[in-house]
Amino acid sequence: MRATDPASSPGGPAPCARDAAARGGRWPAGVTGGSGQTAPRPRSDPPPKKHRDPPPKKPPGPPKNRTGTPPQSSAGSRCRPREEPPRTPQHPPGPPGPPFPPQPRHGVAAGRAGPAAGAAAAQGLAVTQHSHAEGGAGQAEAAEPVPGFQQLPDLRAHPPQVRRRADAVAERADPEEQRQSAFPELPPARGRLHQTRVPQSPGRQLLPHPRHHRYPDHHHRLQGRAADVAGAAAPTLQPAQLRGLQHLRGGAFGALQKICEDSSELLDSDALNRPLNVMIPKFLQFFKHCSPKIRSHAIACVNQFIMDRAQALMENIDTFIEHLFALAADEEPEVRRNVCRALVMLLEVRIDRLLPHMHSIIQYMLQRTQDGDENVALEACEFWLTLAEQPVCKEVLTAHLVQLIPILVHGMRYSEIDIILLKGDVEEDEAVPDSEQDIKPRFHKSRTVTLAHEEPHDGDEDDDDDALSDWNLRKCSAAALDVLANVFREELLPHLLPLLKELLFHLEWVVKESGILVLGAIAEGCMQGMVPYLPELVPHLIRCLADRKALVRSIACWTLSRYAHWVVAQPPELYLKPLMTELLQRVLDGNKRVQEAACSAFATLEEEACTELVPYLSFILDTLVFAFGKYQHKNLLILYDAIGTLADSVGHHLNQPEYIQKLMPPLIQKWNELKDEDKDLFPLLECLSSVATALQSGFLPYCEPVYQRCVTLVQKTLAQAMMYNQHPEQYEAPDKDFMIVALDLLSGLAEGLGGHVEQLVARSNVMTLLFQCMQDTMPEVRQSSFALLGDLTKACFVHVKPCIAEFMPILGTNLNPEFISVCNNATWAIGEICMQMGAEMQPYVPLVLNNLVEIINRPNTPKTLLENTAITIGRLGLVCPQEVAPTLPQFIRPWCTSLRNIRDNEEKDSAFRGVCLMIGANPGGVAQDFIFFCDAVASWLSPKEDLREMFYKILHGFRAQVGEENWRRFSEQLPPLLKERLAAFYGV
């Protein structure tokens, strides 16, 4: 039950059946233009151990094991009780979340100006008022309005139906619940756990949405001067100065726009007497200005205040919308772009004002999505992404799908400039070394212990730096189709299938490539409807892996990874073996982009296929090891991920002398080449952690130097941290990722080697180091520390026991669900310590019990943390029933509901034994919630005989105590299936 990241969300399915969407759900590199470099994708760790951020929802499809039931963990598998950060349910009700996190997307840059800037717009205005007019022309109101948006009704004829005092449209859902999806330049690159630490939703990575960027401005000197003046001026705005807005000229308006961006909140604050009350009406007057540049700036200024629902704007919202409609057909592209941007933002915050005109707005956006200016088309395409997030999406958009779908599909083709930027005509570049800017900085994510039945998942993936600046029409169209597929599901297919048939078999490679992208984009939302066509489409996609064009081969890898779940559910000879064979050939492709895409897709296939790959291990290892001598720097990091995923997926089956001899020499060679300060250690150590856990005793010949280096890394980092804390002016803060990754590899060694690690621990000071790490201020360090503590407790408790008195108070203070993954790993470690301490645990029960009871009763606690907490409470009751039994009424109901859905395993066994002992000590504690206990008992498929006897005695004892009549009335409340199961197994 370890966590990789403090953020979590409920999770679930079988081990190794790791979510294809977590990898396949990521957008392929081919979706946009740019260099196409992507950071190696953080990979899922061993099922029992690591926990990842919530992945994208898995596309609905055939069950993993062809029987319709979830695959069970085999005795020898790596699936052990660890907790992953709770992940989103695979098929949550309702439409999915947005394709990127709901950030403050439109507006306000928080940087330069600060409080003084907004407060001092007065002096900035004074500067701008004296700038020259464009072309020397003076300011004048336009005599005639610009041709209007004729299709839209005149709002002046329709009084607002909803007053400004009405509640605004609900804010977007919590970022943690957003559906993940991103559109990197290349098919999803997959490093293991390294990620750039940018605050993101675990549902979707941050894309540099155009609305995050400042409006393009060509008056840099004036803006810079205005910003400086604004930052230094007094925090006052005089009404007379604001009235001077009417004298603004074009260049000055750009500077004023910059002030609005930087100080939007202050301009709407009481501290400045709400200058927006004057500014907004003035801006709206400029919507009719004869200069297109002035019109554009005016709209851009008002747009800065939409997302914040500025009071002055909300009071003029109908006039604003009316003026937007009048400018909808403006001849100036930048004006049309800002009109589209405003409508997209209004769709998020004031959809109530747009609904009466939604049909006309949709028709307008359909036109603008095909605008000759790509910037306008891109801004209009955002409309479909935002509309898909709204509850009214199906109602208002269904009738327009026949027009919209072909437009989006056409927008997913590469443009000529895209192909040039992606070097689409370069077929072989494997010998070209990677430049340093090709390699993103990577950060390790610490491990989270998960239960045996759960899958650890990766957190959000990062887009490459180029993709961050290249959010373009192709990428946006693909994102829009993806989210709409999740809203409309199979209803989308009648509009798509005729197009797909034409695209997928087109002779022109650019058209065919776009068809393959479309097929991948709809995989999640339309999976069920696509199943009848997959027997024909999957072989076609496999043939596309050998296409002469690298970009076609690359996108085919990604799209096939999106359907890996379905492939694995079919007989292996039909699709799995041909796909595996062809993907491995592409792993050795002469094009680096294809290598990356194939390596990532194969890792997804590994996660889905798990032990079905065992018969092919020799061939797979030959290919992956050969790639060591073929790959350049960037793809080498992704190769580590594929090898680590393979180890996670096949587990102990890798522990064969033949396989060890193939795999370990190149890994150890790389290990010896890297210096301690080289961040390439992150993916390599993470890979070795999985390999060590899988090889178990097979890793013994390599364990001592690996162990010693990890201890050294931890020790050096702690020493650097101490020097920095004492003399921050003389020393730099250490990069604690080195310590985190070392702790995680030590956990992997302890788990894989078991008792063999005892001698290594005895000869080192790891327990002293662990004591310091457990108290580190960085949550990720504590998280990995508690994971290592739990593993060492299981592997060599003789070295842990002398430290228990010091460790237990620290564990108790970290039972704080605000840091979910830290709390989870601390909870898991306490449970493991209970199993080793037995009755000696009694003095420490007060340190942890109340916190555990509070966590299990806490609303919205992630599923995996609930399960781990329930198991640890049960284990406390197993070793100290008299101490825990009095609190039974406080936790028995959530305890039963938390554990009813997990599979039969040793953790569940020990927890239920503990609760049975507590019921024996306090029978009245369960009386009010006995139906929940009955339900939890019935969740067992095959309890051990002595545990079954304990259940039998409690059920019959309760029946005897209440009497037959009361029992009859009680049993009538039970659901039929539960009643039948209890009668069949326990005779009650």
C-alpha positions, 0 to 999 in steps of 0.5 A: 500500500504505497503511494506515489503521489499525495493526490489520489482518487479511488481505484480498482481493478485487477493487478497487472490489468493496468489501465490501458488508458493510462498510457493509451489514454494519452494523446499521440505525438502525432496530434500536433506540430512541433518537434515532437519530443515527449518526456518518458511517461511515468509508468505504473509500478508493481501492483502490490507496491506503487500507487499512481495518480488517477489515470484516464478512465479505461475504455469499456471493453471485454473483460480482461480474462475472457471469463467475465470475472476479474482476474485473481492474483496468483499465489506467486504473483507480485500483487501484494497488499499495497495502496495506490492513490485512489483512482477514478472509477473505470466507468463513472456515471455521467459524461467525462471530464474535460481534456485538460485540467480546469485551470483559470484558462482565460485570463489573468497572468499573475506576474509582473504587475502585482498589487501596485500595478493594478492599483496604479493604472491611473498613471499608466493611463496618463502615459497611454493617453498621450501616445500617438493615434494609429496612422495619425488619425484621431479618436472617433466613434464609428459612425456606423456599426460593423456588419453584425452577426445577422443570424443571431437574434437582437438581444435588445429585443429580448430582455434578460430572462435571468437577472444578474443576481441569479446563480452563475453556472456551476464551476467546473468539477474538481480537477482530480475528477477530470478525465485525463487526456493530452496531446503530445507531439509523439505517441505517448512516451513512457518513462517510469515515475519521473515527472515535472512538478507542475501543479496539475490535476491527476486527471489531466496534464496542464496544456499551455492553452492559448487562453493562458497566454497573454494577448499578442502585443506589438507595442513592447516598449510602450507596454514595458513602460506602462508596466513599470509605471503601473508598478510604481504609481500610487494605488489610486484611480481617479474618475477623471482619469478613467473618463480619459479612456475616450482619448486612447490610441491604438498603441496605448490600448495595448498597454492598457490591455496589459494592465488589465491582464496583470491587475484584473482583480485589483481593478474590480476591488473596493480598495480602488473604488472599482474602476471597472465600473467606469472602464467596462462601459468605455471598453464596450464603446470601443467595440464600434471603433473604426480601427480593427486593432482598437476593436480587438484590444477592446474585446481582449480587455473585457475578456480578462474579466470574464472568468473572474465574473467581475461585478462591472462586467456582470452588470453589463453582460447583456450589452457585452454579448450584444456587442460580441454578436455585432462583431461576429462577422468582423473582417479582422481575424484578430477581432473574430478570434477574440469574439470566439474566445469570449464566447468560449469563456462565457460558455463556462461562466454564463451559459444561462445568457447564451442558451437562448441563442445556442443554435445560432452560436453553434452554427457560427462556431461551425463556420469559425472552426473552418476559418481561413485564419488558423488562429481563429479556427483554433479558438473556435475549436475550443468551443467544442471542448468547453461545450462537452463539459456542460450538462446541456451538451447532448441536448444542444449539440446532437442535431449539429453532429452531422456538420461538426464531426466532418469538420473536426475530422478534417482538422486532424490532418497534418498541415504542410508546416506540421510535416516540416516541423515534425521532419515528416520526410525523414525516415531514418534518424536513429544515428542522430544523437539527441540534443539536450533540449530533447530531454525533459528534466525528470523527477521521481515520484515516490511509491505507494503501497497498494492492495493486492487487487488494485492497480497502481497507476501513473500520474499525469503525463507531461507534454514535451516543451514543444507541445507546450507551445504548439496547441494547434488546430490538429491537437484541439480537434483531436481533443474535441473528438475525444471528449465528444466521444465520451459524451455521445458514445455510440451515437457518434458512430453513424457520423464517423464510420463512413468517414473512417472507412474512407480515411483508413484506406486512403492512398494519400498517407496524410489522410490515412494517418488522420484516420488512424488518429481518429480511430484512436481518439474515439477508442475510449468513448466508443469502445463498445460500439467499435467492438464489431469492427475491431476484427477487421480494423486491428489487422489493418492497423497492424499492417500500418505498423509497416507503412513506409511513412514514419508518421503513419507507423508512429500513430498506428503504434499509439492507436493500437495501444488504445485497443490493447485491452480488447486485443488481450481479451481475444485468443492470443494467436489471433491478434496478440502474437501478431501485434507483439511481433510487429510492435517489437520490430518497430521498437527497433525501427530506424526512426526515433519517433517510431521507436518511442511510440512503439516502446510506449505502446509495447509497455501498454501491451505488457500491462494488459497481457501480463503473464500471457507474455511469458511464452514469448519472454526470450524473444521480448528480452532479445529485442529490448536488450538489442535496443540498448545498443541502438537507442539514443539518450531520450529513447533509452530512458523510455526503454527502461520503462518498458523493461520495468513494466515487463518485470511488473507484468510477468513477475517471478516468471522472469526469474530464470537463469537464461532471462537474467543473463540476457537482461542484467548485464546491460542494466548493470553496465548503465548503472556503473556508467552513471554518476550519483548526480546524474538524473538518468539514475531515476528511470534506471533505479525505478527499472531496477526496483521492478526487476529486483522485485520480480527476480527475487533471489535471482537478483542476489548476485547484483544486490550488494553494490546496488544496495550500498549505492542506494544507502550512499545516495540517501546519506549524501542527500541528508548531509547536504540537506543538513548543511543547507538548513544550517547555512542556506547562504553558503549551500544549495538545497539538495535535490531530494529526488535522489533520496526518494528514488534510492529509498524506493529501490531499497524497498524493491530490494527488501520486497524481492530479496525477502530475508536475504536482505537481512545481512545487508541491513545489518552491515549498514546504518539504514535504520538510522537514515530511515529515522531521519527520512521519516521526519523529513519536511518533504511529503514524498520523502516520508511517503517512500520512507514508510514504504521502506519501513513496511518492507523491512518489517516484513523482510527483517523485523529483527532490525526494525523492532529495536526502533519501534518505540521511536518509529511509532509516534512518527507513524501516528503523527503522519496519519493525516489524510490531507497527505493521502499517500503519506497517510496511506503508507504510514497506515500500511506500515503500522499494519505490517508492524502489528503482524510482527509485534503481536501483543507487544503492540498494546502500548502503541494502540492509543497512538494510532487508533483514534486517527485510524477511526477518524480516517475510516469515517472521513467523508470522501476518503479515497477508496484505497486509503479506506481499505488500507485503514480497515485492514490495519484496524482489523490487524490491531484488533487481531493482536490487541482485541481488548484495546480496540473492541470498545471502539467497534461501534465507531467504525464497524459499518465503514469497515465492512463496506470498505473490505466487502469488495476486495479479493480474498487474500492474506490481508483480508484474512488477518483483518477479518480475524481481528474483527471477529475477535473484537466482536467476541470481546464486544458483541453489542458493538456490532448489533446496530450494523449487523447487516453490514457484517453479514454482507462483508462475510458473504463477500468471501469466496473461499475463507480458510476453514478456521475463519469460516468457523469463526463466521459461523459462530458469530452468525449463529450466536447472533441468531440464537441471541435475538430469537427465531422471530426476530431473526426472521424479521431481520433476514427479510431485510436482506437482499435475496442474493445475500440471504441465499449466500448466507443460507448456503455457506453458513446455514442461517 
